[in-house]
Amino acid sequence: MGDLIMSDDIARLLRAARAVIPCSYAPYSGFPVGAAILTVSGEVFAGCNVENAAYPLGLCAEAVALGAMVSAIGAQRLRAALVLTARPVPSWPCGGCRQRLQEFMEADAIVYAAGCEAEPVGIPFARLLPLAFGAGDLAPRSP
């Protein structure tokens, strides 16, 4: 799945993430982030980070993008995700967002990181979150 990402899909993700960075609400960290996700059906959803004075209540850009997807079309499998920061160099998703992405990504889906002055760098999701915890790790429900 991951090796099928075309350069025009990466460009779409980058455009979508770049478009939402100005909407970022990052008064505390000064670290605006935009994220975009690509579904297996080819749809792109974007989100930006939304901070809160009570730090744990903030939302990462990846979480906002996933919420936009689920709100618009329901839960979908993802082919790729891209995280863009306003910094010159790329930053990868935080640990919490890696777990959020795991809910929707296959091991071979690609995650990209990009900075405002750097080309996107992509790796398979399994390298980003090895030995991931997922639905298969939960005990089966009793009837």
Salt bridges, closest charged atoms under 4 A:
ASP9 OD1 - ARG12 NH1 3.29
ASP9 OD2 - ARG79 NH1 3.41
GLU106 OE2 - ARG77 NH2 2.98
